[in-house]
Amino acid sequence: MPISWLGRVLPAVALCTVSAAAPPRPSFDCAKASSAVDRLICSDEGLARLDRALAERYEELHRAVSPGGFAVLRKGQLAWQAARKDCVAKDKSRDQAVACLGEAYANRTNELASQFKSAGGLSIEKREVGRRLARLRVDEADSYPWLVGRPQAAADAFNRYIARRLMPEKGLFEASGLKLDAKPDGDTTFSRYYEVHHFDDRLISIEFFQYHESYVGHAWRSEFVVNWDVRRGRPLRLADIFRSDRDWQQAIYDYAMKQIREAGEISEPSGWFNVHELDDEDAWLFDDEEATLLLGHGERSLAGASADVSIPYDVLKPFLREDAPLPVPDKD
C-alpha cells in the first residue's frame, strides 16, 4: 500500500514545529552555566536573546576597533559583567532579577551604540582616563571620542581638536580651576561622558556631559555639543547651516518658547532664556531625524533651569543653506 501524502508531510511538519519552537540560546553553553546570572539567563528566553545579541555586537566591535579602542571596550565589558551580579541578590525576586538584567542589557547595548560608530572608512571609538589625586581626595572619570581609520588626515584633524578642546591629558580637576584646601574635609569627584548622535561622511554631532561635586559646594553640571564638519576638517559653524538672508534666530526662538510653554515645566521660558542663546554653536545637536536646541546648557547648579527643545528638520528647512551638511531627509 503506497504511503499517503499525509504520512509523508506530517513528519516534516513535526520537524519544522520542533525547530520553530526551539528556544533562543545565549552566547554561552548553558550546560556549563555556573553563576546565578548565567543560570537565570538560561532559564529566560528574553534574557537569552539579549545575551546573544549583545555578544554578537561585542564581537563585531572587537573585530573592527583599533587596539586602543579594544582595550577600552574590553575593560568596560568586564566591569559591566561583574556588575550584573547585583541583579541576582538574595533580596530580589525572580521577576525583579529578570527585569534588572533586562535593563542592564538594554543600557549596555545603548552605551555601545552611542560610543562606537562607523561611517565609510572612519570609526569613532571610546577612550578613557581615570585619576585619583589622593592628597586632594579627588577622583576623575573621563571618557571622550577618538576617530580612527581613513582618510588619516580627517581622523587627525578631529583628534587634534578633541585634545585641544577637552584637554583629557590635563585632567578635569586641573582644567576646572577649582581651589581646594590643603587638607580637604571631603571628596571631590569629576566625570565626563559623551553620546554620538550623528555620524556620516559630512557631519559628526556629539553631546558631552560633565559633572562635578565637592565638599566646598553642591553638585554642578554642564552640557555642550561638538559638531564636526568632516569635509572641512573643523568645527561646524552656524554660518555653514543657516541662510544669512533670513531671520532664523527669532523664528526658531519663538518656536522653542512655544514648545517649552506647552510642555508645562517652565511657565515663562523667555524669563530664563533669550534669543542670543541660539547663536551658541555648542547648543545645537543634530540627530538623524531632528535637531535639538540645548538652552541653559552651560555650567550650572544641578538645580539650575535648562531645557532641551526638539526641532523637526521641517521647521528648520526654510532657514537652511542648500549645502548645509545636515541629515535632512529628502522630500518624498
C-alpha angles and dihedrals in degrees: 000000000000119000109255122237088248091058090052096046102044097066090050091049090049091052091049091049092052091047093048091047094051107122119240114267125225122231093268138054108273090202086069097042106135106162127075089241093054093046091052092049090051091052096052123062094203093054091044090055092048091048094053093045092051092045091052091050091048092052090047090055091044089060094045107042129082121252089262091050093048092052089059093041093052094045091052093047093051092049090049092049091051092049092055092077089075087069092065097048115146093250092062125088120225092258091050091048092050092049091047093051092045090054091046091054092046092050093048092047091051091046093055091045092053097044104041119051136159133200123170109319095339131086134188114222132183122251126189139201122184126183138181116196097192099186092054094036090235125151124190130191112181128175125177140167124263125192121221135172136047139008086042092200091060092051093046093051092053094045093049089053093047091049091050096042100042100027094206091173091057095052134234095263095051092044091051095061090220113161119218133186118265088246105028119213092214148008129287120203132191129187137173131182137161145211125210107222099176136011129172137129091286109035140030114190116186130175118211127201124196128184135179133176128183143174087244092067146339129296123295133192141185135193127197140160134230113203110187124199100216097193096046093042095227142085113294113254127212088236087063090058112033129057114248093216095062129072092231095155096066094041094050092042091054090048092050094048090051092051092049093049091049091050087060099216095106114031097193106027093167087070089060104033131040133200093254090070087074089068090064108103090200090064098063121088123182122205127181091262107026147359125253125210114209109208121191088010099143123100110306144142114285084245092058123112119262137153135195111208120196112217118191115225088239087067092050098042098087089058101042128103114242091240096046107139094228128129092247110163116240118247115259 
